[in-house]
């Protein structure tokens, strides 16, 4: 494998890991969700 291809593969894997970590972090955050729509106000706690 050429060096450029190997570096590209490592870069793609790093981006995937960072993205997965960010999504995991966002899912783990606790808080409340407030939704306002035509049915009224909905408040949900995590």
PDB file of N, CA, C, O and CB in Angstrom:
ATOM      1  N   UNK A   1       0.851  -1.182   0.000  1.00  0.00           N
ATOM      2  CA  UNK A   1       0.000   0.000   0.000  1.00  0.00           C
ATOM      3  C   UNK A   1       0.894   1.242   0.000  1.00  0.00           C
ATOM      4  O   UNK A   1       1.912   1.285   0.692  1.00  0.00           O
ATOM      5  CB  UNK A   1      -0.967   0.000   1.231  1.00  0.00           C
ATOM      6  N   UNK A   2       0.511   2.225  -0.765  1.00  0.00           N
ATOM      7  CA  UNK A   2       1.319   3.433  -0.807  1.00  0.00           C
ATOM      8  C   UNK A   2       1.103   4.245   0.463  1.00  0.00           C
ATOM      9  O   UNK A   2       0.100   4.089   1.160  1.00  0.00           O
ATOM     10  CB  UNK A   2       0.980   4.272  -2.052  1.00  0.00           C
ATOM     11  N   UNK A   3       2.054   5.101   0.742  1.00  0.00           N
ATOM     12  CA  UNK A   3       2.008   5.920   1.956  1.00  0.00           C
ATOM     13  C   UNK A   3       0.804   6.859   1.941  1.00  0.00           C
ATOM     14  O   UNK A   3       0.158   7.040   2.973  1.00  0.00           O
ATOM     15  CB  UNK A   3       3.304   6.730   2.105  1.00  0.00           C
ATOM     16  N   UNK A   4       0.489   7.461   0.790  1.00  0.00           N
ATOM     17  CA  UNK A   4      -0.642   8.389   0.712  1.00  0.00           C
ATOM     18  C   UNK A   4      -1.965   7.683   0.989  1.00  0.00           C
ATOM     19  O   UNK A   4      -2.835   8.232   1.665  1.00  0.00           O
ATOM     20  CB  UNK A   4      -0.687   9.054  -0.663  1.00  0.00           C
ATOM     21  N   UNK A   5      -2.115   6.479   0.472  1.00  0.00           N
ATOM     22  CA  UNK A   5      -3.341   5.722   0.710  1.00  0.00           C
ATOM     23  C   UNK A   5      -3.473   5.358   2.189  1.00  0.00           C
ATOM     24  O   UNK A   5      -4.567   5.411   2.751  1.00  0.00           O
ATOM     25  CB  UNK A   5      -3.364   4.451  -0.156  1.00  0.00           C
ATOM     26  N   UNK A   6      -2.369   4.995   2.806  1.00  0.00           N
ATOM     27  CA  UNK A   6      -2.380   4.659   4.225  1.00  0.00           C
ATOM     28  C   UNK A   6      -2.748   5.875   5.070  1.00  0.00           C
ATOM     29  O   UNK A   6      -3.532   5.755   6.012  1.00  0.00           O
ATOM     30  CB  UNK A   6      -1.018   4.110   4.653  1.00  0.00           C
ATOM     31  N   UNK A   7      -2.200   7.032   4.752  1.00  0.00           N
ATOM     32  CA  UNK A   7      -2.533   8.253   5.484  1.00  0.00           C
ATOM     33  C   UNK A   7      -3.995   8.639   5.280  1.00  0.00           C
ATOM     34  O   UNK A   7      -4.654   9.105   6.209  1.00  0.00           O
ATOM     35  CB  UNK A   7      -1.622   9.402   5.046  1.00  0.00           C
ATOM     36  N   UNK A   8      -4.496   8.447   4.073  1.00  0.00           N
ATOM     37  CA  UNK A   8      -5.906   8.724   3.799  1.00  0.00           C
ATOM     38  C   UNK A   8      -6.801   7.799   4.618  1.00  0.00           C
ATOM     39  O   UNK A   8      -7.798   8.246   5.185  1.00  0.00           O
ATOM     40  CB  UNK A   8      -6.207   8.565   2.295  1.00  0.00           C
ATOM     41  N   UNK A   9      -6.458   6.527   4.685  1.00  0.00           N
ATOM     42  CA  UNK A   9      -7.226   5.561   5.463  1.00  0.00           C
ATOM     43  C   UNK A   9      -7.217   5.919   6.947  1.00  0.00           C
ATOM     44  O   UNK A   9      -8.255   5.840   7.605  1.00  0.00           O
ATOM     45  CB  UNK A   9      -6.669   4.151   5.257  1.00  0.00           C
ATOM     46  N   UNK A  10      -6.078   6.305   7.475  1.00  0.00           N
ATOM     47  CA  UNK A  10      -5.986   6.718   8.878  1.00  0.00           C
ATOM     48  C   UNK A  10      -6.820   7.967   9.120  1.00  0.00           C
ATOM     49  O   UNK A  10      -7.483   8.074  10.152  1.00  0.00           O
ATOM     50  CB  UNK A  10      -4.519   6.972   9.274  1.00  0.00           C
ATOM     51  N   UNK A  11      -6.799   8.908   8.192  1.00  0.00           N
ATOM     52  CA  UNK A  11      -7.605  10.121   8.322  1.00  0.00           C
ATOM     53  C   UNK A  11      -9.090   9.828   8.320  1.00  0.00           C
ATOM     54  O   UNK A  11      -9.835  10.397   9.118  1.00  0.00           O
ATOM     55  CB  UNK A  11      -7.281  11.083   7.210  1.00  0.00           C
ATOM     56  N   UNK A  12      -9.531   8.947   7.435  1.00  0.00           N
ATOM     57  CA  UNK A  12     -10.951   8.583   7.374  1.00  0.00           C
ATOM     58  C   UNK A  12     -11.376   7.897   8.670  1.00  0.00           C
ATOM     59  O   UNK A  12     -12.451   8.186   9.196  1.00  0.00           O
ATOM     60  CB  UNK A  12     -11.228   7.659   6.161  1.00  0.00           C
ATOM     61  N   UNK A  13     -10.558   7.004   9.183  1.00  0.00           N
ATOM     62  CA  UNK A  13     -10.879   6.331  10.443  1.00  0.00           C
ATOM     63  C   UNK A  13     -10.934   7.319  11.603  1.00  0.00           C
ATOM     64  O   UNK A  13     -11.792   7.198  12.476  1.00  0.00           O
ATOM     65  CB  UNK A  13      -9.852   5.238  10.738  1.00  0.00           C
ATOM     66  N   UNK A  14     -10.030   8.292  11.621  1.00  0.00           N
ATOM     67  CA  UNK A  14     -10.036   9.301  12.681  1.00  0.00           C
ATOM     68  C   UNK A  14     -11.307  10.137  12.629  1.00  0.00           C
ATOM     69  O   UNK A  14     -11.902  10.421  13.668  1.00  0.00           O
ATOM     70  CB  UNK A  14      -8.805  10.207  12.566  1.00  0.00           C
ATOM     71  N   UNK A  15     -11.730  10.534  11.435  1.00  0.00           N
ATOM     72  CA  UNK A  15     -12.963  11.312  11.290  1.00  0.00           C
ATOM     73  C   UNK A  15     -14.163  10.493  11.752  1.00  0.00           C
ATOM     74  O   UNK A  15     -15.053  11.022  12.418  1.00  0.00           O
ATOM     75  CB  UNK A  15     -13.156  11.764   9.826  1.00  0.00           C
ATOM     76  N   UNK A  16     -14.195   9.220  11.408  1.00  0.00           N
ATOM     77  CA  UNK A  16     -15.300   8.355  11.846  1.00  0.00           C
ATOM     78  C   UNK A  16     -15.333   8.227  13.368  1.00  0.00           C
ATOM     79  O   UNK A  16     -16.407   8.277  13.967  1.00  0.00           O
ATOM     80  CB  UNK A  16     -15.174   6.961  11.206  1.00  0.00           C
ATOM     81  N   UNK A  17     -14.183   8.065  13.990  1.00  0.00           N
ATOM     82  CA  UNK A  17     -14.135   7.956  15.445  1.00  0.00           C
ATOM     83  C   UNK A  17     -14.569   9.246  16.122  1.00  0.00           C
ATOM     84  O   UNK A  17     -15.279   9.211  17.127  1.00  0.00           O
ATOM     85  CB  UNK A  17     -12.737   7.583  15.897  1.00  0.00           C
ATOM     86  N   UNK A  18     -14.151  10.381  15.584  1.00  0.00           N
ATOM     87  CA  UNK A  18     -14.553  11.669  16.149  1.00  0.00           C
ATOM     88  C   UNK A  18     -16.056  11.855  16.006  1.00  0.00           C
ATOM     89  O   UNK A  18     -16.716  12.305  16.943  1.00  0.00           O
ATOM     90  CB  UNK A  18     -13.800  12.828  15.461  1.00  0.00           C
ATOM     91  N   UNK A  19     -16.599  11.518  14.856  1.00  0.00           N
ATOM     92  CA  UNK A  19     -18.041  11.628  14.643  1.00  0.00           C
ATOM     93  C   UNK A  19     -18.826  10.720  15.578  1.00  0.00           C
ATOM     94  O   UNK A  19     -19.838  11.141  16.138  1.00  0.00           O
ATOM     95  CB  UNK A  19     -18.383  11.298  13.204  1.00  0.00           C
ATOM     96  N   UNK A  20     -18.380   9.493  15.753  1.00  0.00           N
ATOM     97  CA  UNK A  20     -19.064   8.562  16.652  1.00  0.00           C
ATOM     98  C   UNK A  20     -18.978   9.048  18.097  1.00  0.00           C
ATOM     99  O   UNK A  20     -19.943   8.924  18.850  1.00  0.00           O
ATOM    100  CB  UNK A  20     -18.459   7.149  16.529  1.00  0.00           C
ATOM    101  N   UNK A  21     -17.843   9.593  18.481  1.00  0.00           N
ATOM    102  CA  UNK A  21     -17.695  10.135  19.830  1.00  0.00           C
ATOM    103  C   UNK A  21     -18.610  11.315  20.074  1.00  0.00           C
ATOM    104  O   UNK A  21     -19.184  11.448  21.155  1.00  0.00           O
ATOM    105  CB  UNK A  21     -16.265  10.546  20.073  1.00  0.00           C
ATOM    106  N   UNK A  22     -18.750  12.168  19.080  1.00  0.00           N
ATOM    107  CA  UNK A  22     -19.641  13.322  19.205  1.00  0.00           C
ATOM    108  C   UNK A  22     -21.096  12.876  19.350  1.00  0.00           C
ATOM    109  O   UNK A  22     -21.825  13.396  20.193  1.00  0.00           O
ATOM    110  CB  UNK A  22     -19.490  14.250  17.988  1.00  0.00           C
ATOM    111  N   UNK A  23     -21.513  11.921  18.534  1.00  0.00           N
ATOM    112  CA  UNK A  23     -22.886  11.420  18.624  1.00  0.00           C
ATOM    113  C   UNK A  23     -23.147  10.761  19.976  1.00  0.00           C
ATOM    114  O   UNK A  23     -24.218  10.938  20.556  1.00  0.00           O
ATOM    115  CB  UNK A  23     -23.165  10.424  17.492  1.00  0.00           C
ATOM    116  N   UNK A  24     -22.180  10.006  20.475  1.00  0.00           N
ATOM    117  CA  UNK A  24     -22.320   9.378  21.788  1.00  0.00           C
ATOM    118  C   UNK A  24     -22.444  10.437  22.875  1.00  0.00           C
ATOM    119  O   UNK A  24     -23.268  10.306  23.780  1.00  0.00           O
ATOM    120  CB  UNK A  24     -21.124   8.455  22.078  1.00  0.00           C
ATOM    121  N   UNK A  25     -21.633  11.482  22.791  1.00  0.00           N
ATOM    122  CA  UNK A  25     -21.681  12.573  23.765  1.00  0.00           C
ATOM    123  C   UNK A  25     -23.042  13.255  23.749  1.00  0.00           C
ATOM    124  O   UNK A  25     -23.605  13.537  24.807  1.00  0.00           O
ATOM    125  CB  UNK A  25     -20.575  13.597  23.479  1.00  0.00           C
ATOM    126  N   UNK A  26     -23.575  13.524  22.561  1.00  0.00           N
ATOM    127  CA  UNK A  26     -24.872  14.194  22.460  1.00  0.00           C
ATOM    128  C   UNK A  26     -25.993  13.317  23.021  1.00  0.00           C
ATOM    129  O   UNK A  26     -26.931  13.837  23.624  1.00  0.00           O
ATOM    130  CB  UNK A  26     -25.170  14.558  20.998  1.00  0.00           C
ATOM    131  N   UNK A  27     -25.912  12.012  22.836  1.00  0.00           N
ATOM    132  CA  UNK A  27     -26.935  11.107  23.353  1.00  0.00           C
ATOM    133  C   UNK A  27     -26.874  10.991  24.869  1.00  0.00           C
ATOM    134  O   UNK A  27     -27.902  10.767  25.509  1.00  0.00           O
ATOM    135  CB  UNK A  27     -26.783   9.734  22.726  1.00  0.00           C
ATOM    136  N   UNK A  28     -25.700  11.137  25.450  1.00  0.00           N
ATOM    137  CA  UNK A  28     -25.534  10.970  26.890  1.00  0.00           C
ATOM    138  C   UNK A  28     -25.905  12.217  27.678  1.00  0.00           C
ATOM    139  O   UNK A  28     -26.089  12.134  28.893  1.00  0.00           O
ATOM    140  CB  UNK A  28     -24.117  10.589  27.198  1.00  0.00           C
ATOM    141  N   UNK A  29     -26.019  13.357  27.032  1.00  0.00           N
ATOM    142  CA  UNK A  29     -26.330  14.591  27.746  1.00  0.00           C
ATOM    143  C   UNK A  29     -27.708  14.495  28.377  1.00  0.00           C
ATOM    144  O   UNK A  29     -28.672  14.062  27.747  1.00  0.00           O
ATOM    145  CB  UNK A  29     -26.256  15.802  26.802  1.00  0.00           C
ATOM    146  N   UNK A  30     -27.777  14.908  29.637  1.00  0.00           N
ATOM    147  CA  UNK A  30     -29.078  14.936  30.286  1.00  0.00           C
ATOM    148  C   UNK A  30     -29.630  16.354  30.217  1.00  0.00           C
ATOM    149  O   UNK A  30     -28.882  17.320  30.063  1.00  0.00           O
ATOM    150  CB  UNK A  30     -28.982  14.447  31.757  1.00  0.00           C
ATOM    151  N   UNK A  31     -30.914  16.460  30.330  1.00  0.00           N
ATOM    152  CA  UNK A  31     -31.544  17.764  30.257  1.00  0.00           C
ATOM    153  C   UNK A  31     -33.015  17.611  29.952  1.00  0.00           C
ATOM    154  O   UNK A  31     -33.602  16.546  30.147  1.00  0.00           O
ATOM    155  CB  UNK A  31     -30.869  18.637  29.205  1.00  0.00           C
ATOM    156  N   UNK A  32     -33.596  18.682  29.475  1.00  0.00           N
ATOM    157  CA  UNK A  32     -35.008  18.640  29.129  1.00  0.00           C
ATOM    158  C   UNK A  32     -35.188  19.047  27.678  1.00  0.00           C
ATOM    159  O   UNK A  32     -34.429  19.848  27.134  1.00  0.00           O
ATOM    160  CB  UNK A  32     -35.829  19.553  30.056  1.00  0.00           C
ATOM    161  N   UNK A  33     -36.205  18.478  27.077  1.00  0.00           N
ATOM    162  CA  UNK A  33     -36.590  18.839  25.715  1.00  0.00           C
ATOM    163  C   UNK A  33     -37.924  19.565  25.782  1.00  0.00           C
ATOM    164  O   UNK A  33     -38.899  19.046  26.326  1.00  0.00           O
ATOM    165  CB  UNK A  33     -36.677  17.577  24.786  1.00  0.00           C
ATOM    166  N   UNK A  34     -37.959  20.764  25.228  1.00  0.00           N
ATOM    167  CA  UNK A  34     -39.191  21.539  25.190  1.00  0.00           C
ATOM    168  C   UNK A  34     -39.625  21.656  23.741  1.00  0.00           C
ATOM    169  O   UNK A  34     -38.867  22.133  22.896  1.00  0.00           O
ATOM    170  CB  UNK A  34     -39.005  22.947  25.840  1.00  0.00           C
ATOM    171  N   UNK A  35     -40.844  21.221  23.452  1.00  0.00           N
ATOM    172  CA  UNK A  35     -41.367  21.260  22.090  1.00  0.00           C
ATOM    173  C   UNK A  35     -42.679  22.029  22.084  1.00  0.00           C
ATOM    174  O   UNK A  35     -43.586  21.751  22.869  1.00  0.00           O
ATOM    175  CB  UNK A  35     -41.565  19.826  21.525  1.00  0.00           C
ATOM    176  N   UNK A  36     -42.760  22.998  21.189  1.00  0.00           N
ATOM    177  CA  UNK A  36     -43.981  23.787  21.045  1.00  0.00           C
ATOM    178  C   UNK A  36     -44.522  23.548  19.643  1.00  0.00           C
ATOM    179  O   UNK A  36     -43.842  23.819  18.653  1.00  0.00           O
ATOM    180  CB  UNK A  36     -43.718  25.318  21.303  1.00  0.00           C
ATOM    181  N   UNK A  37     -45.754  23.035  19.561  1.00  0.00           N
ATOM    182  CA  UNK A  37     -46.364  22.781  18.258  1.00  0.00           C
ATOM    183  C   UNK A  37     -47.852  23.083  18.336  1.00  0.00           C
ATOM    184  O   UNK A  37     -48.317  23.698  19.295  1.00  0.00           O
ATOM    185  CB  UNK A  37     -46.123  21.318  17.803  1.00  0.00           C
ATOM    186  N   UNK A  38     -48.595  22.650  17.329  1.00  0.00           N
ATOM    187  CA  UNK A  38     -50.023  22.969  17.284  1.00  0.00           C
ATOM    188  C   UNK A  38     -50.820  22.260  18.377  1.00  0.00           C
ATOM    189  O   UNK A  38     -51.954  22.646  18.658  1.00  0.00           O
ATOM    190  CB  UNK A  38     -50.588  22.603  15.929  1.00  0.00           C
ATOM    191  N   UNK A  39     -50.241  21.227  18.998  1.00  0.00           N
ATOM    192  CA  UNK A  39     -50.929  20.501  20.064  1.00  0.00           C
ATOM    193  C   UNK A  39     -50.640  21.092  21.441  1.00  0.00           C
ATOM    194  O   UNK A  39     -51.226  20.653  22.431  1.00  0.00           O
ATOM    195  CB  UNK A  39     -50.527  19.039  20.041  1.00  0.00           C
ATOM    196  N   UNK A  40     -49.758  22.069  21.522  1.00  0.00           N
ATOM    197  CA  UNK A  40     -49.426  22.698  22.801  1.00  0.00           C
ATOM    198  C   UNK A  40     -47.946  22.570  23.097  1.00  0.00           C
ATOM    199  O   UNK A  40     -47.121  22.440  22.192  1.00  0.00           O
ATOM    200  CB  UNK A  40     -50.242  22.078  23.936  1.00  0.00           C
ATOM    201  N   UNK A  41     -47.628  22.611  24.375  1.00  0.00           N
ATOM    202  CA  UNK A  41     -46.242  22.561  24.830  1.00  0.00           C
ATOM    203  C   UNK A  41     -45.980  21.187  25.441  1.00  0.00           C
ATOM    204  O   UNK A  41     -46.768  20.699  26.252  1.00  0.00           O
ATOM    205  CB  UNK A  41     -45.942  23.699  25.860  1.00  0.00           C
ATOM    206  N   UNK A  42     -44.877  20.573  25.048  1.00  0.00           N
ATOM    207  CA  UNK A  42     -44.471  19.285  25.598  1.00  0.00           C
ATOM    208  C   UNK A  42     -43.099  19.449  26.231  1.00  0.00           C
ATOM    209  O   UNK A  42     -42.178  19.971  25.603  1.00  0.00           O
ATOM    210  CB  UNK A  42     -44.455  18.176  24.499  1.00  0.00           C
ATOM    211  N   UNK A  43     -42.964  19.003  27.474  1.00  0.00           N
ATOM    212  CA  UNK A  43     -41.683  19.054  28.175  1.00  0.00           C
ATOM    213  C   UNK A  43     -41.332  17.633  28.582  1.00  0.00           C
ATOM    214  O   UNK A  43     -42.098  16.971  29.283  1.00  0.00           O
ATOM    215  CB  UNK A  43     -41.738  20.012  29.423  1.00  0.00           C
ATOM    216  N   UNK A  44     -40.172  17.169  28.141  1.00  0.00           N
ATOM    217  CA  UNK A  44     -39.716  15.821  28.462  1.00  0.00           C
ATOM    218  C   UNK A  44     -38.359  15.902  29.130  1.00  0.00           C
ATOM    219  O   UNK A  44     -37.458  16.578  28.635  1.00  0.00           O
ATOM    220  CB  UNK A  44     -39.650  14.935  27.195  1.00  0.00           C
ATOM    221  N   UNK A  45     -38.211  15.221  30.244  1.00  0.00           N
ATOM    222  CA  UNK A  45     -36.926  15.150  30.925  1.00  0.00           C
ATOM    223  C   UNK A  45     -36.176  13.908  30.521  1.00  0.00           C
ATOM    224  O   UNK A  45     -36.775  12.851  30.321  1.00  0.00           O
ATOM    225  CB  UNK A  45     -37.112  15.180  32.429  1.00  0.00           C
ATOM    226  N   UNK A  46     -34.855  14.025  30.397  1.00  0.00           N
ATOM    227  CA  UNK A  46     -34.041  12.867  30.016  1.00  0.00           C
ATOM    228  C   UNK A  46     -33.507  12.200  31.246  1.00  0.00           C
ATOM    229  O   UNK A  46     -32.795  11.201  31.147  1.00  0.00           O
ATOM    230  CB  UNK A  46     -32.889  13.271  29.090  1.00  0.00           C
TER     231      UNK A  46
END
